[in-house]
Amino acid sequence: DIKDIDKSIKGAEKSTKGFGKAADGAKKSLFNLAGAGKGLKDLGGKFEALGGKVKKFGTNLSKATLPLAGALAGGTKMFMDLDNSIRKVSTLSGDILPVEKIREETRRISDMSGIASKEVAESMYEALSAGVDPSKVTGFTESAVKLTKAGFSDMSTVIDATTSVLNAYGDKAYDVSKIHDIMVMTQNKGKITVDELGRSLGRTIPVAAASGVALDQLGAAFSILTVNGVPVAETTTSIRGLLTELSSSGTKADKALRQKTGKGFKDLTKDGKNLADVLKILNEAATANGQSIKDMFGNITAQTAADVLNNNGLDKFTEMQKIMNESGGIVDANFEKMLGPGEKLARVSNKIKNNLIDLGAEAVPYLEILGEKIGELSDWFAGLDKGTKDTIVQWGLLLVAAGPVIAIFGTIIGVVGKIVMVGGFLLQGIGLLASTAGILGQGLMFIVTAGGPVIWVFAAIGGVIAWLITHFQSIKARADELGGGMGWLQAILEE
């Protein structure tokens, strides 16, 4: 387009040379006038077309780079945050779980669950901090993630509850998947959510583990008490009170057990007795003395738990304990049931975020190179004189708005093109009118004089361009003396 405009300018320039000789011959001048008009009209058309294209390019450049810039910025930010969390995990996992393996497992678990990769990585770190074996932390986190969906909870609560169980029971603890299955079954059979249970276990687990009462019995107790209308908070306190009195020496319950069996509560659980078996022994002792099982406990919260479990049927407790032990796979089942339209959309959205993180990961190496080059450029820039620095800054500020400036420039070109084209039509019309009317001599001089202002406008445009080209070297030399930048404008004005 620029080459075509150049040709048009040269054509128009040749045509306009005839203006100076208009007085020498009317016929010759008329033909030159018409030719000049056609040349300018063609030039205007070229300018207008180019202006539209330049404007479109500038606008599209701005529009096209915005989403890409946003995606790169967002993806890079998320990648940096995730990478920081992953490296935190690696500080605790050692050689067992290197950074790339953590990254791979984090992405897999995130895509599977719809939970953000960063949250998954932070959960791994929290689990490792709580003592989970690095070789098992991936499976632990995956199971915990599923439990948050199946049990309507959050990662922090699930991890805290699970690690509390693991740490309290030590070598006697169930594996993670069974712990989570029991928690979900407790939710299904009682009036309690996994979230509520997770927040309650911390108060009951220490005394339960110390006295030999396993998690399956706790699950059965929570289910039975809550389903019988005891609020979760009161259930927690009641179970804790019951286990404390049973396992403490010198309490009424402890004395009764030793009198009947010669053993304390902890010894009985070691022999395989469950909570229901122990309560049966106490109930028999109470009945023999004309009392109720509540009379075997001094604490009112312990009395509540013992009374509800006894009235509900102690055999029911054993059945519920069996259900807890046979709950394998229920977390996975509930996890799949939760996969409705909303959850599917959340997982898709999360995968998009993960893909943006991948985009950010691809950009990081280039950003590192860019950072190094910027460092080198910064060192180079620091060594420059003040005038050169000012010039670079001034032009740099202009380049920041490159897209919008290009679009505005395109608009200006288009407007100039229209003006030139209108002028071309006008000159053609004048030439044609003069030819048709047969006006010669003084008539021609009158027309040329009347058209003078229009003609001179276009002559001035061409003249300015030619002048700039002719004086470019002297302007450049003066601009260099002034330090570049805005010195160019001063040099042009001086010239």
ZADRENMI-761836 format. One record per atom (N, C-alpha, C): x, y, z. Coordinates in steps of 0.001 Angstrom, whole numbers, plus 500000, padded with zeros to 6 digits. Atoms other than C-alpha are relative to their C-alpha. Example, Ala and Ser with C-alpha at 12.3 -4.5 7.8 and 13.67 -1.06 7.14 Angstrom:
<rs>
500890498810500000;512300495500507800;500900501200500000;499180498810499940;513670498940507140;499230501090500730;
</rs>
This chain:
<rs>
500830498791500000;500000500000500000;500860501253500000;499111498828499937;502806502403500842;500686500239498649;499372499867501326;504517501673497495;499017500583498992;501021499468500907;501260502318495644;499783501485500247;500165498580499666;500826505613497511;501183500807499458;498814499320500497;504376506538496549;499880500278498498;500198499824501437;503571505970492891;498959501077499722;501063499021500192;500384508001493225;500504501416500263;499434498681499684;502276510872494834;500849500509498832;499148499606501127;504789510867491993;499143500391498792;500898499677501113;501953510821489474;499336501347500196;500637498714499708;500205513678491219;501003501142499867;498966498966500070;503475515576491430;500260500420498557;499795499699501419;504000515293487673;498852500836499445;501170499276500503;500451516465487048;499982501443500471;500075498641499448;500722519467489339;501084500921499451;498960499151500585;503862520689487553;499415500915498924;500618499189501058;501529521958484872;499338501257500515;500677498813499460;499975524489487269;500783501286499690;499182498797500190;502877526902486869;499975500534498582;500005499597501406;502448526969483099;498579500265499496;501399499840500402;498686527526483133;499787501220499099;500188498763500763;499013531020481717;500518499881498569;499385500136501337;501015529745478674;499009499472498965;500949500542500979;498153527897477097;498805499412500698;501219500436499302;494580527359478135;499771498510499830;500282501410500248;494187523974476487;500934499100500798;499004500805499276;497417522602477955;499739500033501500;500263499864498566;496558523952481394;498767499236500422;501236500723499678;493069522498481300;500261498510500114;499710501449499939;494357519046480510;500838499658501231;499181500236498810;496986519352483239;499159500062501286;500863499870498831;494336520479485708;499164498752500211;500793501228499908;492136517515484918;500868498815500426;499092501098499639;495132515168485141;500424500073501457;499632499840498591;496169516645488466;498862499554500905;501161500419499200;492662516128489796;499891498497500076;500081501472499988;492667512486488755;501105499394500865;498885500505499189;496089511957490313;499732500149501488;500288499766498591;495019513528493589;498845499116500486;501121500874499623;491750511579493586;500505498579500261;499442501353499804;493654508306493157;500841499941501276;499176499945498791;496110509357495857;499126499989501257;500916499971498855;493241510184498227;499397498641500288;500561501343499812;491699506777497642;500990499057500652;498956500840499414;494994505100498435;500197500331501486;499827499570498617;495419507149501606;498848499500500879;501163500410499202;491883506387502775;500024498503500268;499948501459499829;492285502649502177;501085499607501006;498911500311499081;495631502585503945;499642500423501426;500397499531498673;494244504644506825;499094499016500700;500905501000499412;491467502128507356;500730498769500463;499255501209499633;493915499248507374;500891500228501217;499128499704498859;496331500954509753;499186500121501279;500866499858498826;493509501892512106;499527498633500496;500474501337499633;492146498352512008;501115499190500658;498868500721499434;495609496949512666;500280500446501437;499732499485498657;496173499237515645;498959499567501003;501087500409499102;492767498470517138;500071498516500307;499928501457499802;493116494718516604;501222499600500808;498790500292499217;496632494780518001;499721500182501488;500332499746498600;495344496308521226;499062498945500545;500982500991499544;492377493937521429;500620498618500134;499439501355500015;494371490839520568;500967499761501140;498977500205498966;497113491430523092;499430500040501409;500572499911498652;494796492179526039;499687498639500600;500282501320499404;493420488610526528;501260499182500226;498762500764499858;496845487084525921;500805500505501185;499271499423498868;498458489485528354;499346499616501309;500727500369498779;495736488788530913;500204498540500346;499819501433499755;496041485009530484;501412499706500494;498612500224499585;499819485109530745;500244500527501410;499803499429498663;499726487403533757;499327499149501066;500725500818499027;497055485355535537;500624498635500171;499401501328499940;498598482003534643;501356500011500681;498677499899499380;502073483139535641;499881500219501503;500211499743498564;500804484487538985;499584498712500721;500461501238499369;498957481226539742;501115498965500035;498888500957500023;501993479180538681;501011500317501093;499033499595498968;504289481178540958;499488499633501391;500579500335498692;501913480735543908;500038498496500235;500000501465499882;501550477004543228;501419499480500182;498614500466499921;505284476546542709;500564500230501396;499544499714498639;505950478177546067;499459498962500983;500608501005499117;503510475771547782;500625498624499790;499390501298500320;505006472762545989;501403499902500609;498646500022499446;508502473715547065;499977499928501528;500171500166498556;507253474017550638;499823498523500343;500212501437499781;506062470415550384;501323499251499887;498729500711500228;509466469337549054;500974500151501161;499107499829498852;511177470726552153;499741498948501074;500336501022499009;509384468067554218;500008498587499419;500083501339500621;509185465211551685;501354499435499633;498656500476500314;512907465028550913;500079499360498626;499800500685501282;514053462692548142;498844499062499672;501120500927500229;510963460498548569;499000500586499021;500982499344500853;508778463057546797;500625501278499421;499351498822500596;510754465401544473;498977500992499446;500884498909500432;509321468664543144;499132499613498815;500782500335501198;508262467336539730;498922498964500292;500999500997499626;506477464371541297;498862500666500776;501034499268499249;504657466675543703;499132500789499030;500744499208500993;503678468898540759;499026499111499218;500822500945500776;502368465904538809;498807499498500822;501067500531499146;500362464463541733;499010501095500393;500876498877499648;499006467868542706;499029500289498866;500854499738501171;497683468440539185;498963498886499836;500926501127500162;496137464960539018;498866500073501026;501005499942498942;494346465305542358;499076501204499790;500792498793500231;493191468832541477;498994499788498877;500910500262501122;491727467783538111;498900499021500396;500953501027499578;490036464785539725;498928500549500925;500893499556498927;488465466703542588;499337501349499761;500522498653500183;487898470225541320;500499500972501058;499404499135498974;489929471621544241;501276500606499434;498859499276500562;492568474226543359;501322499310500315;498692500648499839;496096472897542860;500757500545501202;499286499397498872;497499475355545387;499456499472501324;500600500510498765;495024474162548032;500422498558500237;499552501390499875;495986470548547311;501430499952500519;498596499972499573;499681471372547681;500125500442501461;499965499538498610;499071473284550905;499510498896500949;500509501106499188;497106470284552217;501072498929500193;498882500940499886;500071468024551467;500989500484501058;499051499435499038;502316470353553434;499453499887501423;500626500085498677;499860470457556341;500034498568500524;499980501402499605;499652466650556352;501403499563500424;498622500339499660;503440466270556337;500407500640501322;499688499305498745;503704468832559126;499397499279501199;500684500704498913;501269466753561175;500548498592500211;499354501288499774;503479463677560806;499674498902499015;500311501029500994;502119461849557747;501287499606499273;498817500525500680;504764459628556124;500061500561498575;499889499457501363;506078461284552910;499633498998498907;500318501014501008;505676457989551053;498495499752499891;501440500227499990;501956457977551962;499195501289499843;500714498716499960;501130461673551750;499127500222498770;500812499832501204;499832461520548159;498660499292500150;501234500749499769;497311458795548996;499162500635501093;500694499330498900;496447460591552223;499240501217499478;500616498771500515;495749463858550394;498852499686499053;501072500365500933;493711462194547650;498751499538500747;501132500468499202;491533460439550238;499338501159500743;500531498839499277;491168463681552218;499190500900499074;500702499180500985;490133465551549083;498612499417499713;501292500650500247;487403463009548376;499072500157501195;500814499886498792;486241463203551981;499383501390500129;500567498641499913;485773466977551756;498727500110499173;501201499978500848;483259466417548938;498925499082500560;500966500985499498;481638463310550427;499447500398501361;500417499650498646;481436464849553913;499693501461500198;500402498585499932;480639468493553059;500893500788500965;499063499353499083;483761469702554824;501063500745499210;498892499325500662;487001471499554025;501294499271500323;498745500735499879;490587470336553687;500632500166501378;499358499756498716;491812471927556895;499385499138501107;500680500788498967;489174470233559068;500270498514499828;499780501429500283;489583466856557372;501415499584500371;498605500351499708;493370466884557629;500267500038501497;499790499893498552;493310468026561232;499408498786500725;500654501143499344;490833465296562237;500736498695499692;499344501243500403;492599462566560269;501357499834500667;498674500099499363;496069463364561555;499883499853501510;500216500194498553;494696463581565100;499763498526500307;500261501438499830;493401460010564725;501282499202499821;498771500740500285;496645458770563193;501024500168501114;498997499736498962;498832460415565807;499594499416501353;500472500510498709;496651459342568750;500133498480500087;499982501469499968;496431455664567793;501350499417499593;498668500475500374;499937455382566322;499949498765499122;499942501232500786;500681451886565046;498662499280499948;501296500678499959;497166450771565969;498928500723499173;500966499223500789;495516453353563749;499609499249498733;500444500543501283;493414452230560802;500706500762498881;499443499247501113;494665453151557356;499068501172499670;500719498744500240;493546456536556062;498652499786499344;501271500198500706;490868455252553713;498927499447500932;500981500533499067;489189453278556522;499552501068500998;500363498897499101;489311456274558858;498950500884499337;500930499131500727;487560458345556204;498660499303499738;501249500746500208;485021455605555449;499149499990501270;500733500006498721;484078455404559150;499390501373500261;500527498650499797;483677459173559272;498755500252499145;501168499814500874;481296459156556304;498834499125500450;501080500876499518;479337456178557681;499374500575501263;500540499333498805;478974458031560992;499036501109499578;500865498952500546;477525460900558992;498700499403499462;501190500619500618;475147458589557106;499034499429501038;500850500669499011;473868456780560216;499555500923501137;500372499094498918;473760459714562625;499475501319499470;500398498639500381;472590463302562632;501205500917500214;498730499294499860;476073464695562176;500706499968498652;499216499974501244;478204465771559234;501460499680500303;498568500244499835;481820464871558646;500684501254500527;499415498739499537;482617468533559179;499841500152501512;500256499919498554;480996468476562645;500784498936500754;499257501087499363;482562465123563477;501489500332500057;498582499656500059;485987466351562349;500387501019501060;499720498980499001;485745469334564670;499823499473501428;500276500565498675;484595467102567552;501001498934500419;499120501127499689;487063464234567298;501202500400500844;498825499557499245;489925466275568687;499791499949501503;500290500009498559;488169466335572103;499809498590500542;500280501366499535;487408462606572246;501108499003499661;498983500951500460;490259460922570364;501077499713501055;498912500315499050;492992461310573039;499591499015501088;500431500896498924;490993459658575851;499563498648499454;500408501263500617;489562457022573473;501219499133499681;498794500743500349;492999456027572179;500711499496501247;499320500383498753;494435455970575713;499319498833500687;500742501068499320;491696453619576927;499733498791499098;500137501155500881;491769451322573901;498699499930499225;501240499966500776;488486452380572269;500328500484498590;499617499671501375;488980452314568496;498980500931499345;500826499025500705;487492454723565931;498644499431499601;501293500579500385;484784452275564864;498989500116501144;500897499853498854;483354452404568411;499580501465500199;500348498582499901;483518456194568477;498945500368498957;500972499742501055;481673456298565151;498621499485500370;501277500589499585;478980453989566519;499358500852501097;500520499196498895;478607456103569685;499458501343499498;500461498717500554;478355459401567763;498705499819499208;501199500233500807;475782457909565380;498773499784500878;501146500348499150;473544456476568104;499538501192500834;500396498861499157;473612459525570376;499349501117499185;500561498894500782;473002462087567623;498665499633499364;501261500410500624;470268460074565916;498872499935501034;500998499993498922;468519459916569301;499771501401500565;500339498622499660;468391463695569473;500983500745500848;499000499285499211;471509464547571452;500802500895499053;499234499100500882;473131467655569859;501461499587499901;498612500411500258;476609467198568411;500937500449501114;499106499483498948;478328469402570993;499820499217501293;500268500748498770;476609467585573874;500438498548499862;499547501374500257;477336464206572279;501507499887500215;498542499993499846;481027465070572138;500396500018501468;499705499886498560;481090466093575799;499605498733500747;500498501200499311;479060463038576849;500909498807499775;499106501122500307;481305460511575076;501340500184500721;498739499726499303;484398462177576484;499844499744501503;500234500214498572;482898462171580003;499865498526500336;500190501442499786;481866458510579694;501346499264499994;498712500692500121;485318457351578547;500961500415501119;499124499524498918;487079459485581164;499679499294501311;500376500674498736;485084457994584057;500310498512499951;499725501437500121;485451454450582744;501489499691500162;498559500286500002;489235454729582392;500751500607501179;499332499371498844;489965456740585563;499879499113501238;499995500830498779;490954454832588712;499240500707501125;500678499478498830;488770455267591761;498609500518499774;501372499554500241;485570456318590007;499038498868500340;501009501001499680;482311454517590809;499960498908498939;500017500971501090;482359452848587372;501234499103500055;498759500772499933;485982451740587777;499933498976501135;500105500924498858;485297450229591198;499043498858499681;500984501031500328;482241448375589896;500586498982499023;499389500909500979;484177446934586943;501023499085500664;498973500802499347;487032445748589137;499375498983500958;500679500914499084;484624444245591606;499385498823499229;500661501039500799;482799442316588838;500986499154499197;499110500725500925;485753441365586610;501445499906500490;498618499972499531;488933442124588557;500906500799499077;499207499227500964;490037444376585721;499388501392499804;500480498666500334;489818448009584798;499566500071498535;500535499820501360;488325449420581582;501051499739498917;498968500153501011;491618449543579685;500398498539499823;499662501430500086;492407445902580535;498900499227499277;501128500674500655;488941444852579382;500015500240498492;499938499725501446;489352446597576006;501152499244499343;498898500804500534;492690444843575596;499575498566499773;500511501366500125;490822441571576071;498979499879498867;500935500058501121;488570442514573150;498595500465500323;501328499506499642;485607443942575061;499774501361499341;500304498671500529;483867446827573348;499224500802501040;500671499115499051;482064449728574992;498664499417500460;501297500595499653;478721447899574893;500179498866501014;499741501099499060;480213444856576657;500257500538501405;499668499405498700;481559447059579457;498742500584500651;501231499411499462;478248448921579823;499015498916500468;500851501123499560;476420445569580087;500414499549501396;499490500405498685;478655444634583026;499551501007501059;500405498960499047;477910447956584714;498492500003500216;501462500029499884;474183447645583993;499556498852500903;500309501158499135;474114444210585631;500314500335501454;499615499615498636;475951445597588666;498986500982500580;500980499020499529;473490448483588910;498671499340500311;501286500688499804;470437446235588544;500020499156501270;499875500840498809;471724443920591246;499861500821501274;500096499105498835;471822446912593597;498740500862499969;501243499238500106;468403448202592510;500204501391499461;499702498694500579;469930451076590561;499920499944498469;499921499941501473;470077452223586942;501445500234499603;498616499838500477;473173452461584783;500504501440500206;499597498609499782;473146456226585275;500651500176501379;499473499894498643;473878455668588945;501451499552500119;498619500482499961;477225454131588009;500998501102499626;499123498889500426;478564457520586884;499676501244500810;500185498791499217;479106460702588826;499812501242499145;500092498842500886;479385463087585853;498705499936499194;501291499994500678;476050464148584321;500129499749498499;499809500229501439;477484464138580781;500245498515499731;499764501439500140;478728460557581263;498697499239500180;501310500635499776;475281459611582591;499141500055498742;500788499841501232;473671460963579399;500410498966498968;499508500947501009;475878458849577122;499643498568500382;500282501369499553;475488455682579205;498510499682499905;501454500207500001;471706456108579513;499470499812498581;500487500090501395;471135456711575741;500449498694499365;499492501241500599;473353453797574698;499291498778500581;500672501131499347;471739451458577238;498536499899499568;501421500000500369;468140452475576424;499785499663498532;500114500286501440;468794452203572708;500249498524499709;499686501426500187;469908448612573223;501479499836499759;498547500130500126;473530447691573810;500402499095498846;499726500827501184;473296445064571100;500021500859498733;500043499070501136;472483447927568735;501365500643499794;498670499404500080;475871449434569552;500950499053499258;499128500986500654;477637446209568496;499685499905498512;500401500031501417;475633446153565241;500539501221499262;499512498762500621;476551449763564533;501510499964499834;498546500125500111;480205449028565231;500368499129498792;499760500886501151;480040446228562644;499785500766498687;500275499189501207;478501448607560111;501180500922499707;498852499118500182;481386450994560712;501180499250499383;498881500793500511;483905448238560020;499776499502498578;500323500482501348;482113447221556834;499671501158499052;500343498802500784;481944450749555423;500962500278498854;498988499782501038;484798450301552944;499411500444498665;500432499515501317;484342452285549710;498908501045500029;501122499074499940;481616454579550990;500414501432499655;499530498660500372;483756457707550553;499971500160498484;500008499947501460;484236456907546867;498573500071499459;501398500009500449;480509456193546492;499360501374500184;500562498669499750;479485459488548105;500648501071499127;499263499052500840;482161461329546149;499401500036498591;500592500073501342;480656460124542856;498572500536499997;501385499495499927;477111460927544014;499958501524499998;499949498545499946;478172464522544546;500333500620498643;499592499499501317;479191464801540877;498773500400499181;501126499450500735;476180466826539742;500456501083499042;499643498947500964;476030469646537155;500892501085500597;499196498955499369;477398472211539604;501421499553500249;498669500518499712;480307470016540629;500784499783498707;499336500191501292;481066469128536983;500510501329499465;499596498672500460;481149472814536099;501191500505500806;498888499572499145;483431473492539069;501295499296499599;498803500749500402;485816470761537921;500534500505498661;499573499463501294;485856472097534352;500691501344500196;499412498691499709;486526475597535668;501385499846500620;498711500229499351;489333474250537836;501039499492499002;499070500483501027;490866472420534848;500492501153499126;499598498823500776;490849475691532916;501081500768500752;498992499318499185;492732477309535798;501325499249499966;498772500795500036;495202474427535800;500716500152498659;499392499800501312;495726474889532059;500644501384499905;499391498669499951;496372478588532649;501320499949500775;498759500179499240;498943477539535246;501074499395499102;499051500588500947;500565475372532558;500527501063499035;499586498901500875;500586478415530272;501011500886500713;499070499201499209;502239480403533033;501340499305500167;498756500771499843;504776477603533532;500855500082498743;499259499892501257;505694477796529833;500624501384499851;499505498618500148;506132481565530094;501156500301500943;498998499683498968;508338481475533204;501443499938499491;498608500020500475;511569480337531450;500351501247499182;499747498805500808;511207483233529010;500058501246500880;499961498869499073;510463485606531854;501328500033500753;498693500052499335;513639484391533563;501075500585499096;499037499451500964;515609485129530385;499814501505499890;500303498575500083;513840488461530116;500529500729501232;499506499394498767;514693489153533743;501502500210499959;498547499885500109;518363488473533054;500375501140499052;499701498954500980;518306490710529991;499664501384500552;500369498724499383;516504493432531910;501078500428500991;498901499701499078;519235493160534543;501197500567499264;498873499511500808;521882493573531858;499691501397499453;500407498710500545;519919496426530283;500030501079501077;499995499049498887;519541498058533689;501421500474500310;498604499639499753;523283497929534234;500508500931498909;499581499165501126;523852499382530745;499388501392500110;500717498730499894;521230502084531299;500620500874501101;499434499255498874;522814503047534627;501298500712499611;498726499414500410;526081503810532819;499878501102498972;500202498975501022;524556506235530320;500001501392500617;500081498621499519;524716510028530566;498541500403500138;501364499592499689;521630511928531735;499190500318498754;500718499629501219;520711513282528289;499496498782499245;500393501234500692;520669509823526735;498888499297500754;501055500624499195;518615508485529626;498661500691499771;501241499251500204;516051511269529153;499378499655498656;500500500341501337;515771510483525451;499331498643499994;500544501358499967;515223506775526097;498669499970500731;501239499966499219;512583507487528715;498870500636499199;501024499300500770;510727509945526455;499433499121498894;500479500883501081;510577507554523514;499336498746500559;500617501180499383;509787504648525825;498561500261500385;501369499652499627;506718506469527123;499092500052498781;500797499977501221;505549506983523546;499675498585499527;500203501371500480;505997503291522722;498997499223500846;500951500697499123;503883502228525723;498603500011499393;501343499856500580;500802503483523862;499992499647498517;499833500310501423;501799501896520544;498694499629499311;501252500448500632;498497500149519829;499038501135499754;500932498876500207;496217503155520428;500543501049499040;499413498996500892;498663505499518642;499873499561498544;500122500513501371;498686503253515562;498573500171499494;501400499867500390;494887503255515537;499662501451499685;500258498576500230;494755507066515831;500677500451498707;499273499654501207;497386507419513111;499245499523498761;500789500526501115;495275505201510855;498807500885499699;501147499105500182;492287507465511430;500427501279499295;499499498760500620;494343510544510534;500286499771498519;499704500316501401;495584508884507334;498712499920499191;501278500137500704;492013507996506421;499361501341499722;500580498654500170;490829511588506958;500745500770498921;499197499331501031;493719512988504892;499654499443498628;500351500620501276;492869510480502184;498696500539499448;501294499475500456;489285511681502072;500129501433499505;499794498605500416;490395515329501889;500661500055498625;499278500018501274;492821514564499076;499089499529498879;500882500542501020;490211512522497235;498952501033499585;500972498938500308;487623515330497508;500654501078499144;499275499008500798;490231517753496232;500202499520498572;499818500554501337;490916515432493319;498738500100499165;501284499872500708;487234515273492411;499747501456499586;500227498585500263;487064519082492646;500824500467498809;499141499575501103;490033519593490340;499571499377498684;500493500635501223;488709517052487854;498770500725499482;501230499299500393;485380518817487889;500292501351499390;499629498689500543;487002522192487327;500551499858498589;499404500212501323;489037520864484410;498949499628498963;501038500452500928;486034519114482843;499046501144499660;500909498865500213;483800522162483324;500624501018499047;499326499022500852;486377524438481737;500079499508498566;499908500558501338;486836522108478779;498651500063499304;501338500049500579;483107521730478223;499530501402499618;500464498632500250;482447525451478424;500829500700498949;499142499366501005;485286526212476049;500614501282500480;499426498767499451;486533528930478362;501513499954499827;498573499943500258;490028529961477296;500581501288500597;499338498745499665;492564532608478173;499699500486501394;500255499377498714;491302534905480895;499072499151500856;500908500883499231;488551532465481858;500784498947500747;499169501013499351;491122529813482555;500757500604501175;499260499358498922;493189532249484592;499110500241501215;500940499768498898;490095533087486628;499745498711500791;500279501297499350;489362529392487308;501196499562500832;498793500407499283;492950528653488279;500174500849501259;499886499117498842;492955531683490555;499001499613501082;501036500408499041;489671530583492168;500362498674500670;499616501309499434;491022527068492621;501308500043500726;498678499880499383;494287528381493960;500090499520501432;499912500433498595;493571527919497694;499976498489500171;500082501462499902;492571524287497209;501284499364499500;498782500571500605;495497523580494942;501187500167500932;498847499728499153;497921525222497326;500002499157501273;500057500909498837;496701523095500224;500741498710499711;499375501291500360;497749519959498413;501453500186499601;498602499704500319;500870521588497081;500816500125501282;499312499836498706;501754522481500681;500290498650500641;499792501348499422;501271518880501823;501193499325499351;498871500603500719;503588517625499112;501294500713500308;498797499221499719;505982520454499819;500606499684501348;499515500327498655;506214519644503523;500727498661500002;499364501340500064;506975515990502765;501357500101499330;498737499858500730;509621516942500222;501030500752500831;499099499194499161;511086519520502596;500621499164501114;499497500848498920;511381517006505435;501068499037499495;499027500943500570;513169514548503171;501309500735499692;498817499227500401;515543517244501890;500844500402501210;499279499448498850;516439518586505336;500193498992501137;499967500997498930;516433515321507251;501356499939500702;498672500156499395;520186515112507760;500334501144500954;499695498861499124;520502518633509189;499110499982501238;500904500117498842;517445518083511396;500531498957500980;499494501085499155;518918514813512674;501231500438500786;498782499543499324;522256516455513435;499655500935501159;500382499057498951;520567519229515400;499294499281501156;500705500782498967;518321516757517232;500987499257500884;498962500691499223;521407514785518281;500675500963500973;499381499002499128;522917517993519643;499112500311501208;500957499687498935;519765518580521669;499683498797500893;500175501174499133;519883515058523136;498880499060499563;501049500902500481;517221513366520987;498670500265500680;501302499856499341;513707512768522316;499219501162499431;500740498831500426;511746515984522196;500888501009499263;499082499150500758;514849517572520695;499708499974498515;500376500088501421;513581516365517301;498999501101499643;501000498984500270;510573518662517547;500626501399499946;499323498704499976;512788521625518461;500854500180498740;499145499933501197;515170520796515584;499183500309498756;500877499762501155;512297520705513087;499534501453499973;500495498617499910;510930524040514305;501128500995499661;498867499116500305;514397525638514154;500307500004498505;499697500120501426;514985524357510628;498961500751499175;
</rs>
